[in-house]
């Protein structure tokens, strides 16, 4: 069998391809990454998921916090929380789509895309601001 990652056995390689083949095709066409880059990013995601147990389907947000602290050296929890709010509304898990969205922005060469992400308000905050404005009496 042609292994995509030599650290995984044949069964793990097959399981990975079964779970993520559709997403690999999707992200290869919708992001700036090549097929190999998408596979590599999703293998890393898959390995984080596997740490959570054999039946786990998604990465935990706590793991993402640790990734920010160690890999990106971002120590401010408010910054980490704001980034996570921009990529997912889930309070416990990080989906593969959110994972790829994060790396699409972080590894983008387009400055305007990065600035837009940095200043984007999460959906929940936008809704709260709209409700606050709507409840204010007119002058």
Secondary structure, 3 states (H helix, E strand, C coil): CCCCCCCCCHHHHHHHHHHHHHHHHHHHHHCCCCHHHHHHHHHHHHHHHHHCCCCCCCEEHHHHHHHHHHHHCCCCHHHHHHHHHHHCCCCCEECHHHHHHHHHHHCCCCHHHHHHHHHCCCHHHHHHHHHHHHHCCCC
